[in-house]
Amino acid sequence: MNPSQAGVGVALSAYCALYNSGSLVLLSGAMPVTPETALSGNTTLCTGVYSATAYGAPAFSAPNMVTTASFTAGSYNPVAGGSCTFARGYKSDGTSVEGDFTVGSAWIASQAVVLGQYCLSGGNTYKCTTAGTSSGTTPSGTTTFTDGTAVWTYQGAGQLFDALISNPIIQLGVPVSLTQTMKMPAV
């Protein structure tokens, strides 16, 4: 099937409406295989609240229809500290899970980096393939990059994770800002 951009936009808008007035919960630990799988051994680090209209109108950005989330506040206070490895989105009833999302941040110098963490550097997405501590040299290029004691592997151009957070190492007393995009292929 080769759906039209308009059709994909309608589908994406309908899915995104499920998050109206819902929440995005930042979590530590392994992301479950599916959103239907109960959390196990995960710690809630911080919760963001979607606006009454959670997402704006989708627009085409080759090869996807893309929309950006709107949250009720510019930042949120953590309830626990730890490494944020994924986020889980809930409907406004607080119990219906609608999706699990990968998270990442802009690259941060001298930062503890955990396996599987994503970063955005120079317009590219990288994934940590060896945990360690970043140095003062930003990841670059289209291969594997050693950064201090951490190793990043190029994933592709642009932001290829779902939610951009200010820092994946959540600390009590340090507010967290959230930006999230939803994408659906439209080519």
Buried (B, 14 or more C-beta within 10 A) or exposed (E): EEBEBEEBBBBBBEBBEBBBBBBBBBBBBEBBEEBEEEBEEBBBBBBBBBBEEBBBEBEBEEEBBBBBBBBEEEEBEBBBBBBBBBBBBBBBEEEEBBBBBBBBBEBBEEBBBBBBBBBBBEEBBBBBBBBBEBBEEBBBEEEEBEBBEBBBBBBEEEBBBBBBBBBBBBEEEBEBBBEBBBBBEBE
